[in-house]
Amino acid sequence: MNGQYRKDIYPGLEVAIILKKDQRKGKLTYGIVKDLLTSAVYHSRGIKVRLEDGQIGRVAETDVVDPDGE
């Protein structure tokens, strides 16, 4: 899934996000959702979340396997 609908994202879900600083490169950051920050039901660029490690970004993918194995 692509992370544009709030109903598909919940705390504890492993996701890939794009951090603000990485938007031009499209670099993905992997982690587990702690909080949903977007209140809208849908966002064209992805729902904004805070990961458990404190990083904030927009969800790019929800069906992920972290290539680093973390």
Rosetta constraint file for C-alpha pairs under 8 A:
AtomPair CA 1 CA 61 HARMONIC 5.72 0.50
AtomPair CA 1 CA 62 HARMONIC 5.38 0.50
AtomPair CA 1 CA 63 HARMONIC 6.08 0.50
AtomPair CA 2 CA 46 HARMONIC 7.33 0.50
AtomPair CA 2 CA 59 HARMONIC 7.20 0.50
AtomPair CA 2 CA 60 HARMONIC 5.45 0.50
AtomPair CA 2 CA 61 HARMONIC 4.67 0.50
AtomPair CA 2 CA 62 HARMONIC 6.33 0.50
AtomPair CA 3 CA 8 HARMONIC 6.89 0.50
AtomPair CA 3 CA 9 HARMONIC 6.99 0.50
AtomPair CA 3 CA 46 HARMONIC 5.21 0.50
AtomPair CA 3 CA 47 HARMONIC 6.07 0.50
AtomPair CA 3 CA 58 HARMONIC 7.97 0.50
AtomPair CA 3 CA 59 HARMONIC 5.03 0.50
AtomPair CA 3 CA 60 HARMONIC 5.66 0.50
AtomPair CA 3 CA 61 HARMONIC 5.67 0.50
AtomPair CA 3 CA 62 HARMONIC 6.13 0.50
AtomPair CA 4 CA 42 HARMONIC 5.57 0.50
AtomPair CA 4 CA 43 HARMONIC 5.24 0.50
AtomPair CA 4 CA 44 HARMONIC 5.92 0.50
AtomPair CA 4 CA 45 HARMONIC 6.63 0.50
AtomPair CA 4 CA 46 HARMONIC 4.28 0.50
AtomPair CA 4 CA 47 HARMONIC 5.57 0.50
AtomPair CA 4 CA 59 HARMONIC 7.38 0.50
AtomPair CA 5 CA 9 HARMONIC 7.34 0.50
AtomPair CA 5 CA 41 HARMONIC 5.92 0.50
AtomPair CA 5 CA 42 HARMONIC 4.68 0.50
AtomPair CA 5 CA 43 HARMONIC 6.76 0.50
AtomPair CA 5 CA 46 HARMONIC 7.47 0.50
AtomPair CA 5 CA 47 HARMONIC 6.84 0.50
AtomPair CA 6 CA 10 HARMONIC 7.94 0.50
AtomPair CA 6 CA 38 HARMONIC 7.86 0.50
AtomPair CA 6 CA 40 HARMONIC 7.25 0.50
AtomPair CA 6 CA 41 HARMONIC 5.17 0.50
AtomPair CA 6 CA 42 HARMONIC 6.14 0.50
AtomPair CA 6 CA 47 HARMONIC 6.39 0.50
AtomPair CA 7 CA 41 HARMONIC 7.19 0.50
AtomPair CA 9 CA 13 HARMONIC 6.80 0.50
AtomPair CA 9 CA 36 HARMONIC 7.85 0.50
AtomPair CA 9 CA 62 HARMONIC 7.67 0.50
AtomPair CA 10 CA 33 HARMONIC 6.77 0.50
AtomPair CA 10 CA 35 HARMONIC 7.79 0.50
AtomPair CA 10 CA 36 HARMONIC 7.27 0.50
AtomPair CA 11 CA 32 HARMONIC 7.39 0.50
AtomPair CA 11 CA 33 HARMONIC 4.81 0.50
AtomPair CA 11 CA 34 HARMONIC 4.97 0.50
AtomPair CA 11 CA 35 HARMONIC 6.07 0.50
AtomPair CA 11 CA 36 HARMONIC 7.52 0.50
AtomPair CA 12 CA 32 HARMONIC 5.56 0.50
AtomPair CA 12 CA 33 HARMONIC 5.27 0.50
AtomPair CA 12 CA 34 HARMONIC 6.44 0.50
AtomPair CA 13 CA 32 HARMONIC 5.47 0.50
AtomPair CA 13 CA 33 HARMONIC 5.50 0.50
AtomPair CA 13 CA 62 HARMONIC 7.62 0.50
AtomPair CA 14 CA 30 HARMONIC 7.35 0.50
AtomPair CA 14 CA 31 HARMONIC 5.64 0.50
AtomPair CA 14 CA 32 HARMONIC 4.40 0.50
AtomPair CA 14 CA 33 HARMONIC 6.46 0.50
AtomPair CA 14 CA 62 HARMONIC 6.67 0.50
AtomPair CA 14 CA 63 HARMONIC 7.75 0.50
AtomPair CA 14 CA 64 HARMONIC 6.92 0.50
AtomPair CA 15 CA 30 HARMONIC 5.86 0.50
AtomPair CA 15 CA 31 HARMONIC 5.73 0.50
AtomPair CA 15 CA 32 HARMONIC 6.09 0.50
AtomPair CA 15 CA 33 HARMONIC 7.02 0.50
AtomPair CA 15 CA 59 HARMONIC 6.72 0.50
AtomPair CA 15 CA 60 HARMONIC 7.65 0.50
AtomPair CA 15 CA 61 HARMONIC 5.87 0.50
AtomPair CA 15 CA 62 HARMONIC 4.66 0.50
AtomPair CA 15 CA 63 HARMONIC 6.91 0.50
AtomPair CA 15 CA 64 HARMONIC 6.06 0.50
AtomPair CA 16 CA 28 HARMONIC 5.77 0.50
AtomPair CA 16 CA 29 HARMONIC 5.43 0.50
AtomPair CA 16 CA 30 HARMONIC 4.50 0.50
AtomPair CA 16 CA 31 HARMONIC 6.57 0.50
AtomPair CA 16 CA 59 HARMONIC 5.99 0.50
AtomPair CA 16 CA 60 HARMONIC 5.65 0.50
AtomPair CA 16 CA 61 HARMONIC 5.13 0.50
AtomPair CA 16 CA 62 HARMONIC 6.45 0.50
AtomPair CA 16 CA 64 HARMONIC 6.60 0.50
AtomPair CA 17 CA 28 HARMONIC 5.53 0.50
AtomPair CA 17 CA 29 HARMONIC 5.22 0.50
AtomPair CA 17 CA 30 HARMONIC 6.35 0.50
AtomPair CA 17 CA 31 HARMONIC 7.93 0.50
AtomPair CA 17 CA 57 HARMONIC 5.53 0.50
AtomPair CA 17 CA 58 HARMONIC 5.20 0.50
AtomPair CA 17 CA 59 HARMONIC 4.33 0.50
AtomPair CA 17 CA 60 HARMONIC 5.11 0.50
AtomPair CA 17 CA 61 HARMONIC 6.96 0.50
AtomPair CA 18 CA 22 HARMONIC 6.17 0.50
AtomPair CA 18 CA 23 HARMONIC 6.16 0.50
AtomPair CA 18 CA 26 HARMONIC 6.52 0.50
AtomPair CA 18 CA 27 HARMONIC 6.24 0.50
AtomPair CA 18 CA 28 HARMONIC 5.14 0.50
AtomPair CA 18 CA 29 HARMONIC 6.14 0.50
AtomPair CA 18 CA 57 HARMONIC 5.34 0.50
AtomPair CA 18 CA 58 HARMONIC 5.46 0.50
AtomPair CA 18 CA 59 HARMONIC 6.57 0.50
AtomPair CA 18 CA 60 HARMONIC 6.41 0.50
AtomPair CA 19 CA 23 HARMONIC 6.35 0.50
AtomPair CA 19 CA 27 HARMONIC 7.86 0.50
AtomPair CA 19 CA 28 HARMONIC 7.59 0.50
AtomPair CA 19 CA 29 HARMONIC 7.21 0.50
AtomPair CA 19 CA 55 HARMONIC 7.73 0.50
AtomPair CA 19 CA 56 HARMONIC 6.42 0.50
AtomPair CA 19 CA 57 HARMONIC 4.45 0.50
AtomPair CA 19 CA 58 HARMONIC 6.78 0.50
AtomPair CA 20 CA 57 HARMONIC 6.32 0.50
AtomPair CA 22 CA 26 HARMONIC 5.72 0.50
AtomPair CA 22 CA 27 HARMONIC 5.51 0.50
AtomPair CA 22 CA 28 HARMONIC 7.81 0.50
AtomPair CA 23 CA 27 HARMONIC 7.13 0.50
AtomPair CA 28 CA 60 HARMONIC 7.72 0.50
AtomPair CA 30 CA 66 HARMONIC 6.15 0.50
AtomPair CA 31 CA 51 HARMONIC 5.93 0.50
AtomPair CA 31 CA 52 HARMONIC 7.10 0.50
AtomPair CA 31 CA 53 HARMONIC 7.71 0.50
AtomPair CA 32 CA 51 HARMONIC 5.38 0.50
AtomPair CA 32 CA 52 HARMONIC 5.79 0.50
AtomPair CA 33 CA 49 HARMONIC 6.54 0.50
AtomPair CA 33 CA 50 HARMONIC 6.09 0.50
AtomPair CA 33 CA 51 HARMONIC 4.51 0.50
AtomPair CA 33 CA 52 HARMONIC 6.03 0.50
AtomPair CA 34 CA 49 HARMONIC 7.41 0.50
AtomPair CA 34 CA 50 HARMONIC 5.63 0.50
AtomPair CA 34 CA 51 HARMONIC 4.99 0.50
AtomPair CA 34 CA 52 HARMONIC 4.92 0.50
AtomPair CA 35 CA 49 HARMONIC 5.69 0.50
AtomPair CA 35 CA 50 HARMONIC 5.12 0.50
AtomPair CA 35 CA 51 HARMONIC 6.92 0.50
AtomPair CA 36 CA 47 HARMONIC 7.48 0.50
AtomPair CA 36 CA 48 HARMONIC 6.35 0.50
AtomPair CA 36 CA 49 HARMONIC 4.52 0.50
AtomPair CA 36 CA 50 HARMONIC 6.46 0.50
AtomPair CA 37 CA 47 HARMONIC 7.48 0.50
AtomPair CA 37 CA 48 HARMONIC 5.28 0.50
AtomPair CA 37 CA 49 HARMONIC 5.14 0.50
AtomPair CA 37 CA 50 HARMONIC 6.99 0.50
AtomPair CA 38 CA 47 HARMONIC 5.65 0.50
AtomPair CA 38 CA 48 HARMONIC 5.23 0.50
AtomPair CA 38 CA 49 HARMONIC 7.15 0.50
AtomPair CA 42 CA 46 HARMONIC 7.76 0.50
AtomPair CA 42 CA 47 HARMONIC 7.24 0.50
AtomPair CA 43 CA 47 HARMONIC 5.79 0.50
AtomPair CA 45 CA 58 HARMONIC 7.04 0.50
AtomPair CA 46 CA 58 HARMONIC 5.05 0.50
AtomPair CA 46 CA 59 HARMONIC 5.06 0.50
AtomPair CA 46 CA 60 HARMONIC 6.26 0.50
AtomPair CA 47 CA 58 HARMONIC 5.29 0.50
AtomPair CA 47 CA 59 HARMONIC 5.55 0.50
AtomPair CA 48 CA 56 HARMONIC 7.04 0.50
AtomPair CA 48 CA 57 HARMONIC 5.41 0.50
AtomPair CA 48 CA 58 HARMONIC 4.22 0.50
AtomPair CA 48 CA 59 HARMONIC 6.30 0.50
AtomPair CA 49 CA 56 HARMONIC 5.69 0.50
AtomPair CA 49 CA 57 HARMONIC 5.77 0.50
AtomPair CA 49 CA 58 HARMONIC 6.17 0.50
AtomPair CA 49 CA 59 HARMONIC 7.01 0.50
AtomPair CA 50 CA 54 HARMONIC 5.85 0.50
AtomPair CA 50 CA 55 HARMONIC 5.65 0.50
AtomPair CA 50 CA 56 HARMONIC 4.48 0.50
AtomPair CA 50 CA 57 HARMONIC 6.81 0.50
AtomPair CA 51 CA 55 HARMONIC 5.37 0.50
AtomPair CA 51 CA 56 HARMONIC 6.36 0.50
AtomPair CA 65 CA 69 HARMONIC 7.60 0.50
AtomPair CA 66 CA 70 HARMONIC 6.35 0.50
